[in-house]
Amino acid sequence: MSDGMPELTDASSTDLAIETVEGVLREHYGLSGQVFPIEGRQNPYFLIDNGHMRYLLKTAPADAPLPEIEAEHALMRHILRGTDGPLVPEPVLTKDGADTVVLPLEGEDRRLRLLTFLEGAPLPADDTLSDKAIAAFGSISAALTRSLEGFDNPLLEREPESDLRKAGPQTVTLLAEVTDQETRDVIAKAMVTALRRIQPLGPSLRIAAVHQNLDAGTVVGNTTEAGWLPTGVTDFTGIAKSWLVAGLANTCAFLLANRDGDALALLPAIRAYHDLYPLTLTEIEALWPLVVARTGILTAEAESKLAQRPADPQAKEETEKRQAVLRAATAISPALVFAAFLEATGMTNPLPEMIPMLPDIDPETIRTVDLSVTSPLLYGGNWIDPENDWKMLARIARETGRCSTRYGEYRLSKSLADPRQEPENFALHVDVCVPAGTPALAPFAGTLKSVGSRIVLSGASLALHLEGLDCALPDGNELSMGDPIGAVAGAENSVGGLRLRFCRDPELLPPLFCTAEKVGTWSRLCPSPAALLRVVTDAPVPVHLSKPVRGWKEHLFDAAGRCLLDLREDASLIGHSHPRVAAASYRQHLLLNGPSSEPSEAAELLAQRLKALAPTGLDDLYVLCGRRDAFHYALALTRNHTGRHEIVSLTGVSGLTHDPAINSAGGVQGMIDSLDAGDKAGLLLAGYTQPFDGLPEILEALRRNGGLLVIDETRSGWGRSGRHLWGYEALGLSPDILVAGLPGEDIAVCFARENLAPAPDDSMEKPSPVACSVAAAMLEIWSEEDLRDNARLVGDHLKSALEQLARRHHAIQDVTGSGLCLALNFKNEELAEKITALLRRERVLANTEAPASLLIVPPLCFARDSADRLLERLETALAQN
């Protein structure tokens, strides 16, 4: 029993007076302090507090085995001499240098010893351990085992009840008192299954001094922000020689019960243990069966106690809990748990020896087909077709006669448009196309059986699942390595298809795919079948799984095929990865993409389409490389025409200029005063500016002082506001110059009145023919797909829902904008940044803008379903806030 934070009691509850204990302390230890009796001990214990340190005085009958006490003290001192051991108490010698003292006290000879008191508290009753606490148990177990190296004492030869080398006989003894046959059978079956797995591994398991009962009753801990965490060991009665991994297994059995039988909850403990004291592959394989064996023993103990006290409600409750844990432990695949343990320790289990399954196929002739997120075979959303993967494979099979998909690739076809869901898209199998009739051999020895359309060859440590094979052999047929299994199904002179997958659990139907989160475990349970083909069919592991590598409409996909919703204004205007845009770029690359003294055909086509969309009265057109160049040119036009330099703008308009001569005047009167100074070239306004009082007066001041009105439509142009082609139209303005970008492309446009004097510096770089061709294709798609109308319809739906959201959540101040140019305005910048970060965790990408706005500026193809998903994510983020 642990000696941490004992329950104190009155002196009257023990048979030793406080005065007697105080006298012993003074006379034999030279100590004084407050003395507190401790409840719940077979022999009297006392806590001593002298104001500087606390001690524990233990008493026992005088004939208590002295060698055991001395050995335990030696063990503590051995641990304390090390630098990396766990916290343990320290024995305090008497003034005569003795470990213990025997004294006649209250008419009885007693043996006393004094230990430093290990500060801490026991695990609170019914408290569920956090992952950090579970990891801490693993660390303490490993640190204790490591610190016991080199300690030699007869004490270690004892055999505690928890020694798992005796699990079978222990269970038989306990079950002898259990009369319920069904209960006996459940426990016995679990134990026999576990022992069958342990028995062949036993000779290879290391023997070491370990704590075979390290659990909540033998440690103390502290309560932290992460909950209760174990910090030190206070009970050593379970320390003895046994299988090294058995100590960890006993601790894991306690942790398993605390987490209601969840085997995967043990991973932090196993990872932490292995980091400090590396386990062997055999020990990791034996660990879960040992945990199950210990769980079976604990269940049998509970049943035995209930048989003795059938009316005891506590005994019944304990039995029910133990039964539930045992049911959970026996329900999960042992091979799956082993694979999870391998992942936690970073180890792998090598495949058994095998030969190629299709010896007549030259591996050099097998072409691997890329169906990953970055595959060039996937474009224009063709992966959305549920049959697309087979179509791609069949097409290449017709061309080559031999091809294979890749194991371990994240299939784009299995990805989901919902950013919240984790797609099951990591391929745990390969599909192979080879000539029909190709003979197949058993790659290893095993037993054959058929399960529907599947044929399963179960070997000693691996099962092969085959589909697409003609096999006439009966179920139960024993095959040796190299024996014929059958032939690839299909008509003569056709190409047949095989589906191949491995599984280390012969009873488990392996999945075809798993999520990125479970790759480490499932790839160990279902390893690559590449060895069957003698060709590398494994996809390369992406360097950065969470980095976006592909776009489609308003979505981005990272290398693991997980979807992100893209609300950023720098996304392409018509959406990501439109196939006609890609085709336009490819075609122009084949023709011309270098500089030319004359405008290219692509530039002329773009100019034609831009002039058709020019704002009323702005007939001069300048096409430049990106927004920054367009802004600089627009300001150069303004300054050249007026002969003045400074320009007035509303605060926060266009962060692209970085021009020190732009005066961000605050307030209506400030802007009027600045313009009336008579030295301003113009006024810069954003096309998405909300109507405000004083705007007419500002514009009047601009006109009477001869300044030009420059409108920034880099965010709101091209119908983004839904009801107007240009955002300024909603304000009834008449600009002199307008700057519009084409988001996602290296093109921007400056429209101007014809009577403006051109800027003298016309040396800015012109866009390449490819950039012009792409921009022209975008504008054509924008028109044909009526994306302006989509911005209106989806934008109206979204804004209405956002306004309802704002009424429910006071963190939102208001919703501004229209169409797909919206802003959620929060009460302060911190809130805006926090909600944006929470959305990022929900796989929604958005930008913020000063002072406290979250911008919603997605591509104009933004679908209503995506708008609804955004609303769900916002609701979640606001609730978390």
PyMOL commands that set and color helices and strands:
alter all, ss='L'
color gray80, all
select helices_A, chain A and resi 11-13+18-29+66-81+131-147+154-157+164-175+181-198+202-204+216-218+244-258+263-276+281-308+313-331+334-345+363-365+382-384+388-400+412-414+516-525+530-532+579-591+601-612+626-642+668-676+695-704+727-731+769-784+787-808+829-841+864-880
alter helices_A, ss='H'
color red, helices_A
select strands_A, chain A and resi 34-38+45-49+54-61+91-92+101-105+108-116+207-211+219-224+227-233+239-243+367-368+403-404+424-427+430-435+439-441+446-451+454-458+463-467+469-470+478-479+484-488+495-503+513-515+548-552+555-558+563-566+620-624+646-650+662-665+680-686+708-712+737-741+748-752+812-818+821-826+844-845+848-849+853-856
alter strands_A, ss='S'
color yellow, strands_A
deselect
rebuild
show_as cartoon
